[in-house]
Amino acid sequence: MKSFIKFYKYIVVAYYFIIAGTILVSRVYEKLYDVYPSQFFYLKNCDYSYFKEQYIQLYKSNSKDSLDFFIFHEPYKGRPMVIKYMEKEGLYSNSLDKKQPNNNENYCRSVSCSYYIPSVDGYVAFKVVDGKQVKIILFHYTPSFSKYDKDRWKKEYTINGREVPYKENKEIIRAFENEVLNKIALYEKDDLQGYLRQYISFSEKNLPYYVFLFFILTIPLVVGFFIKMMK
């Protein structure tokens, strides 16, 4: 019996370490990266203006609709939507310190883009951020409607988010690399950022189970402690 109790305590301690590690990973991610789910890429030997020019040419070479937008059939009901392939240029905060003053030194140019990818039958939304090294943030995927494919998953997903199935998430990222980035410039994929975000998303999705298991494992220890106190 004593050996079982000792083994049980080891399990509880190990679980506490998992909880503490999950919290630590989440805090580290917030310090190193933006908080929202996404996948980061960093361009090599390619500046912001060049990428924009090449992306415009890529879009125009494949566009079957207007030169400014493409017609997209939204999921579920299939209603046609007008999607701009490139929004107006804006500013992006390049400082993760929320206490920094909002001045021009803490912001850089950025532009939001959307691109339809036939291989995943949907469009991806991403942001291009200027800086010493141009950063691409892939953050969203929207599938198109197809009445001939009723069994296909029909849901919008945030890349590396808590709702996206792992297989489909990987498929979307690979398609974006093959159909967009590989046709424009060399790049580095931030695998660490992606894995950390996936781990955090998994933890967020299963938070109720984490909490439930925490109480289930802790209650016997608390009861045992009070029994010893009453003797």
Buried (B, 14 or more C-beta within 10 A) or exposed (E): EEEEEEEBBEEBEEBEEEBEEBEEBBEEBEEEBBEEBBBBBBBEEBBBEBBBEBBBEBBEEBBEEEEEBBEBBBBEEEEEBEBEBBEEBEBBBBBEEEEEEEEEEBBBBBBBBBBBBEEBBBBBBBBBBBBEBBBBBBBBBBBBBEEEEEEEEBEBBBBBBBEBEEEBBBBBBEBBBEBBBEBBBEBEBBEEBBEBBBBBBBBBEEEEEBEEBBEEBEEEEEEEEEEEEEE
